[in-house]
């Protein structure tokens, strides 16, 4: 039983880690899009 619980927790941790990486990736993309969108406008002024 303990082995199953340990395995479950390990898988859960891996999923959480993947989700965190994915969220960071999304945030990075959004930041890039925003900077691409905002910078040209700022430099035009």
PDB file of N, CA, C and O in Angstrom:
ATOM      1  N   UNK A   1       0.843  -1.210   0.000  1.00  0.00           N
ATOM      2  CA  UNK A   1       0.000   0.000   0.000  1.00  0.00           C
ATOM      3  C   UNK A   1       0.875   1.256   0.000  1.00  0.00           C
ATOM      4  O   UNK A   1       0.626   2.204  -0.745  1.00  0.00           O
ATOM      5  N   UNK A   2       1.894   1.242   0.844  1.00  0.00           N
ATOM      6  CA  UNK A   2       2.776   2.409   0.911  1.00  0.00           C
ATOM      7  C   UNK A   2       3.444   2.688  -0.430  1.00  0.00           C
ATOM      8  O   UNK A   2       3.619   3.842  -0.823  1.00  0.00           O
ATOM      9  N   UNK A   3       3.818   1.610  -1.130  1.00  0.00           N
ATOM     10  CA  UNK A   3       4.447   1.771  -2.438  1.00  0.00           C
ATOM     11  C   UNK A   3       3.522   2.479  -3.413  1.00  0.00           C
ATOM     12  O   UNK A   3       3.958   3.333  -4.186  1.00  0.00           O
ATOM     13  N   UNK A   4       2.250   2.124  -3.375  1.00  0.00           N
ATOM     14  CA  UNK A   4       1.271   2.749  -4.270  1.00  0.00           C
ATOM     15  C   UNK A   4       1.126   4.233  -3.966  1.00  0.00           C
ATOM     16  O   UNK A   4       1.093   5.069  -4.869  1.00  0.00           O
ATOM     17  N   UNK A   5       1.039   4.544  -2.671  1.00  0.00           N
ATOM     18  CA  UNK A   5       0.889   5.949  -2.268  1.00  0.00           C
ATOM     19  C   UNK A   5       2.116   6.743  -2.699  1.00  0.00           C
ATOM     20  O   UNK A   5       2.002   7.859  -3.207  1.00  0.00           O
ATOM     21  N   UNK A   6       3.297   6.151  -2.489  1.00  0.00           N
ATOM     22  CA  UNK A   6       4.537   6.823  -2.876  1.00  0.00           C
ATOM     23  C   UNK A   6       4.581   7.079  -4.373  1.00  0.00           C
ATOM     24  O   UNK A   6       4.978   8.154  -4.824  1.00  0.00           O
ATOM     25  N   UNK A   7       4.166   6.072  -5.135  1.00  0.00           N
ATOM     26  CA  UNK A   7       4.150   6.188  -6.595  1.00  0.00           C
ATOM     27  C   UNK A   7       3.182   7.285  -7.028  1.00  0.00           C
ATOM     28  O   UNK A   7       3.489   8.093  -7.904  1.00  0.00           O
ATOM     29  N   UNK A   8       2.007   7.299  -6.399  1.00  0.00           N
ATOM     30  CA  UNK A   8       0.984   8.295  -6.715  1.00  0.00           C
ATOM     31  C   UNK A   8       1.509   9.704  -6.455  1.00  0.00           C
ATOM     32  O   UNK A   8       1.334  10.608  -7.271  1.00  0.00           O
ATOM     33  N   UNK A   9       2.164   9.875  -5.290  1.00  0.00           N
ATOM     34  CA  UNK A   9       2.705  11.187  -4.920  1.00  0.00           C
ATOM     35  C   UNK A   9       3.797  11.599  -5.909  1.00  0.00           C
ATOM     36  O   UNK A   9       3.894  12.763  -6.295  1.00  0.00           O
ATOM     37  N   UNK A  10       4.618  10.622  -6.312  1.00  0.00           N
ATOM     38  CA  UNK A  10       5.699  10.918  -7.257  1.00  0.00           C
ATOM     39  C   UNK A  10       5.133  11.386  -8.590  1.00  0.00           C
ATOM     40  O   UNK A  10       5.610  12.364  -9.166  1.00  0.00           O
ATOM     41  N   UNK A  11       4.114  10.685  -9.078  1.00  0.00           N
ATOM     42  CA  UNK A  11       3.473  11.051 -10.345  1.00  0.00           C
ATOM     43  C   UNK A  11       2.834  12.430 -10.225  1.00  0.00           C
ATOM     44  O   UNK A  11       2.908  13.244 -11.146  1.00  0.00           O
ATOM     45  N   UNK A  12       2.207  12.679  -9.081  1.00  0.00           N
ATOM     46  CA  UNK A  12       1.566  13.967  -8.838  1.00  0.00           C
ATOM     47  C   UNK A  12       2.600  15.089  -8.896  1.00  0.00           C
ATOM     48  O   UNK A  12       2.362  16.135  -9.499  1.00  0.00           O
ATOM     49  N   UNK A  13       3.744  14.860  -8.265  1.00  0.00           N
ATOM     50  CA  UNK A  13       4.805  15.865  -8.264  1.00  0.00           C
ATOM     51  C   UNK A  13       5.300  16.131  -9.677  1.00  0.00           C
ATOM     52  O   UNK A  13       5.540  17.280 -10.049  1.00  0.00           O
ATOM     53  N   UNK A  14       5.453  15.069 -10.464  1.00  0.00           N
ATOM     54  CA  UNK A  14       5.908  15.232 -11.844  1.00  0.00           C
ATOM     55  C   UNK A  14       4.894  16.041 -12.644  1.00  0.00           C
ATOM     56  O   UNK A  14       5.268  16.910 -13.431  1.00  0.00           O
ATOM     57  N   UNK A  15       3.609  15.753 -12.440  1.00  0.00           N
ATOM     58  CA  UNK A  15       2.552  16.485 -13.152  1.00  0.00           C
ATOM     59  C   UNK A  15       2.590  17.963 -12.771  1.00  0.00           C
ATOM     60  O   UNK A  15       2.500  18.838 -13.632  1.00  0.00           O
ATOM     61  N   UNK A  16       2.726  18.232 -11.466  1.00  0.00           N
ATOM     62  CA  UNK A  16       2.767  19.612 -10.998  1.00  0.00           C
ATOM     63  C   UNK A  16       3.968  20.334 -11.596  1.00  0.00           C
ATOM     64  O   UNK A  16       3.874  21.496 -11.992  1.00  0.00           O
ATOM     65  N   UNK A  17       5.109  19.626 -11.658  1.00  0.00           N
ATOM     66  CA  UNK A  17       6.324  20.212 -12.224  1.00  0.00           C
ATOM     67  C   UNK A  17       6.113  20.545 -13.703  1.00  0.00           C
ATOM     68  O   UNK A  17       6.501  21.617 -14.166  1.00  0.00           O
ATOM     69  N   UNK A  18       5.491  19.611 -14.441  1.00  0.00           N
ATOM     70  CA  UNK A  18       5.220  19.833 -15.862  1.00  0.00           C
ATOM     71  C   UNK A  18       4.276  21.017 -16.045  1.00  0.00           C
ATOM     72  O   UNK A  18       4.469  21.841 -16.939  1.00  0.00           O
ATOM     73  N   UNK A  19       3.256  21.097 -15.194  1.00  0.00           N
ATOM     74  CA  UNK A  19       2.298  22.199 -15.275  1.00  0.00           C
ATOM     75  C   UNK A  19       3.005  23.525 -15.025  1.00  0.00           C
ATOM     76  O   UNK A  19       2.731  24.526 -15.688  1.00  0.00           O
ATOM     77  N   UNK A  20       3.929  23.517 -14.045  1.00  0.00           N
ATOM     78  CA  UNK A  20       4.662  24.736 -13.714  1.00  0.00           C
ATOM     79  C   UNK A  20       5.513  25.167 -14.904  1.00  0.00           C
ATOM     80  O   UNK A  20       5.550  26.346 -15.256  1.00  0.00           O
ATOM     81  N   UNK A  21       6.196  24.204 -15.517  1.00  0.00           N
ATOM     82  CA  UNK A  21       7.022  24.505 -16.692  1.00  0.00           C
ATOM     83  C   UNK A  21       6.155  25.052 -17.817  1.00  0.00           C
ATOM     84  O   UNK A  21       6.520  26.018 -18.487  1.00  0.00           O
ATOM     85  N   UNK A  22       4.993  24.414 -18.014  1.00  0.00           N
ATOM     86  CA  UNK A  22       4.077  24.827 -19.075  1.00  0.00           C
ATOM     87  C   UNK A  22       3.582  26.249 -18.818  1.00  0.00           C
ATOM     88  O   UNK A  22       3.516  27.063 -19.739  1.00  0.00           O
ATOM     89  N   UNK A  23       3.236  26.544 -17.566  1.00  0.00           N
ATOM     90  CA  UNK A  23       2.762  27.880 -17.201  1.00  0.00           C
ATOM     91  C   UNK A  23       3.861  28.910 -17.446  1.00  0.00           C
ATOM     92  O   UNK A  23       3.598  29.995 -17.964  1.00  0.00           O
ATOM     93  N   UNK A  24       5.098  28.566 -17.070  1.00  0.00           N
ATOM     94  CA  UNK A  24       6.220  29.475 -17.302  1.00  0.00           C
ATOM     95  C   UNK A  24       6.394  29.730 -18.793  1.00  0.00           C
ATOM     96  O   UNK A  24       6.661  30.857 -19.211  1.00  0.00           O
ATOM     97  N   UNK A  25       6.241  28.680 -19.591  1.00  0.00           N
ATOM     98  CA  UNK A  25       6.375  28.777 -21.044  1.00  0.00           C
ATOM     99  C   UNK A  25       5.313  29.723 -21.603  1.00  0.00           C
ATOM    100  O   UNK A  25       5.607  30.574 -22.442  1.00  0.00           O
ATOM    101  N   UNK A  26       4.077  29.563 -21.130  1.00  0.00           N
ATOM    102  CA  UNK A  26       2.968  30.413 -21.582  1.00  0.00           C
ATOM    103  C   UNK A  26       3.234  31.871 -21.194  1.00  0.00           C
ATOM    104  O   UNK A  26       3.067  32.775 -22.013  1.00  0.00           O
ATOM    105  N   UNK A  27       3.647  32.095 -19.944  1.00  0.00           N
ATOM    106  CA  UNK A  27       3.943  33.452 -19.479  1.00  0.00           C
ATOM    107  C   UNK A  27       5.036  34.080 -20.330  1.00  0.00           C
ATOM    108  O   UNK A  27       4.967  35.257 -20.682  1.00  0.00           O
ATOM    109  N   UNK A  28       6.059  33.268 -20.661  1.00  0.00           N
ATOM    110  CA  UNK A  28       7.169  33.750 -21.476  1.00  0.00           C
ATOM    111  C   UNK A  28       6.671  34.180 -22.854  1.00  0.00           C
ATOM    112  O   UNK A  28       7.060  35.230 -23.365  1.00  0.00           O
ATOM    113  N   UNK A  29       5.804  33.354 -23.451  1.00  0.00           N
ATOM    114  CA  UNK A  29       5.247  33.664 -24.770  1.00  0.00           C
ATOM    115  C   UNK A  29       4.444  34.963 -24.716  1.00  0.00           C
ATOM    116  O   UNK A  29       4.554  35.811 -25.601  1.00  0.00           O
ATOM    117  N   UNK A  30       3.634  35.106 -23.664  1.00  0.00           N
ATOM    118  CA  UNK A  30       2.801  36.304 -23.519  1.00  0.00           C
ATOM    119  C   UNK A  30       3.688  37.537 -23.377  1.00  0.00           C
ATOM    120  O   UNK A  30       3.420  38.577 -23.980  1.00  0.00           O
ATOM    121  N   UNK A  31       4.751  37.414 -22.572  1.00  0.00           N
ATOM    122  CA  UNK A  31       5.680  38.533 -22.389  1.00  0.00           C
ATOM    123  C   UNK A  31       6.317  38.913 -23.722  1.00  0.00           C
ATOM    124  O   UNK A  31       6.457  40.094 -24.041  1.00  0.00           O
ATOM    125  N   UNK A  32       6.703  37.898 -24.497  1.00  0.00           N
ATOM    126  CA  UNK A  32       7.310  38.162 -25.806  1.00  0.00           C
ATOM    127  C   UNK A  32       6.323  38.874 -26.721  1.00  0.00           C
ATOM    128  O   UNK A  32       6.673  39.846 -27.391  1.00  0.00           O
ATOM    129  N   UNK A  33       5.086  38.382 -26.743  1.00  0.00           N
ATOM    130  CA  UNK A  33       4.062  38.991 -27.592  1.00  0.00           C
ATOM    131  C   UNK A  33       3.822  40.438 -27.181  1.00  0.00           C
ATOM    132  O   UNK A  33       3.730  41.330 -28.025  1.00  0.00           O
ATOM    133  N   UNK A  34       3.723  40.660 -25.873  1.00  0.00           N
ATOM    134  CA  UNK A  34       3.484  42.008 -25.376  1.00  0.00           C
ATOM    135  C   UNK A  34       4.637  42.924 -25.734  1.00  0.00           C
ATOM    136  O   UNK A  34       4.421  44.051 -26.179  1.00  0.00           O
ATOM    137  N   UNK A  35       5.862  42.451 -25.544  1.00  0.00           N
ATOM    138  CA  UNK A  35       7.019  43.293 -25.832  1.00  0.00           C
ATOM    139  C   UNK A  35       7.099  43.581 -27.332  1.00  0.00           C
ATOM    140  O   UNK A  35       7.452  44.689 -27.735  1.00  0.00           O
ATOM    141  N   UNK A  36       6.772  42.587 -28.155  1.00  0.00           N
ATOM    142  CA  UNK A  36       6.765  42.794 -29.607  1.00  0.00           C
ATOM    143  C   UNK A  36       5.700  43.813 -29.997  1.00  0.00           C
ATOM    144  O   UNK A  36       5.881  44.594 -30.930  1.00  0.00           O
ATOM    145  N   UNK A  37       4.591  43.791 -29.271  1.00  0.00           N
ATOM    146  CA  UNK A  37       3.479  44.675 -29.581  1.00  0.00           C
ATOM    147  C   UNK A  37       3.729  46.089 -29.064  1.00  0.00           C
ATOM    148  O   UNK A  37       3.407  47.071 -29.732  1.00  0.00           O
ATOM    149  N   UNK A  38       4.305  46.179 -27.869  1.00  0.00           N
ATOM    150  CA  UNK A  38       4.444  47.471 -27.191  1.00  0.00           C
ATOM    151  C   UNK A  38       5.673  48.244 -27.660  1.00  0.00           C
ATOM    152  O   UNK A  38       5.607  49.457 -27.857  1.00  0.00           O
ATOM    153  N   UNK A  39       6.785  47.551 -27.836  1.00  0.00           N
ATOM    154  CA  UNK A  39       8.038  48.236 -28.170  1.00  0.00           C
ATOM    155  C   UNK A  39       7.960  49.077 -29.442  1.00  0.00           C
ATOM    156  O   UNK A  39       8.400  50.227 -29.425  1.00  0.00           O
ATOM    157  N   UNK A  40       7.419  48.553 -30.542  1.00  0.00           N
ATOM    158  CA  UNK A  40       7.347  49.378 -31.760  1.00  0.00           C
ATOM    159  C   UNK A  40       6.544  50.660 -31.554  1.00  0.00           C
ATOM    160  O   UNK A  40       6.906  51.713 -32.080  1.00  0.00           O
ATOM    161  N   UNK A  41       5.459  50.573 -30.792  1.00  0.00           N
ATOM    162  CA  UNK A  41       4.633  51.763 -30.534  1.00  0.00           C
ATOM    163  C   UNK A  41       5.423  52.791 -29.747  1.00  0.00           C
ATOM    164  O   UNK A  41       5.346  53.989 -30.016  1.00  0.00           O
ATOM    165  N   UNK A  42       6.186  52.312 -28.770  1.00  0.00           N
ATOM    166  CA  UNK A  42       6.950  53.229 -27.919  1.00  0.00           C
ATOM    167  C   UNK A  42       8.045  53.902 -28.735  1.00  0.00           C
ATOM    168  O   UNK A  42       8.300  55.096 -28.575  1.00  0.00           O
ATOM    169  N   UNK A  43       8.695  53.131 -29.615  1.00  0.00           N
ATOM    170  CA  UNK A  43       9.798  53.701 -30.394  1.00  0.00           C
ATOM    171  C   UNK A  43       9.284  54.662 -31.466  1.00  0.00           C
ATOM    172  O   UNK A  43      10.021  55.555 -31.885  1.00  0.00           O
ATOM    173  N   UNK A  44       8.042  54.502 -31.917  1.00  0.00           N
ATOM    174  CA  UNK A  44       7.471  55.416 -32.907  1.00  0.00           C
ATOM    175  C   UNK A  44       7.278  56.805 -32.305  1.00  0.00           C
ATOM    176  O   UNK A  44       7.495  57.819 -32.969  1.00  0.00           O
ATOM    177  N   UNK A  45       6.864  56.834 -31.026  1.00  0.00           N
ATOM    178  CA  UNK A  45       6.677  58.120 -30.341  1.00  0.00           C
ATOM    179  C   UNK A  45       8.030  58.725 -30.048  1.00  0.00           C
ATOM    180  O   UNK A  45       8.109  59.811 -29.474  1.00  0.00           O
TER     181      UNK A  45
END
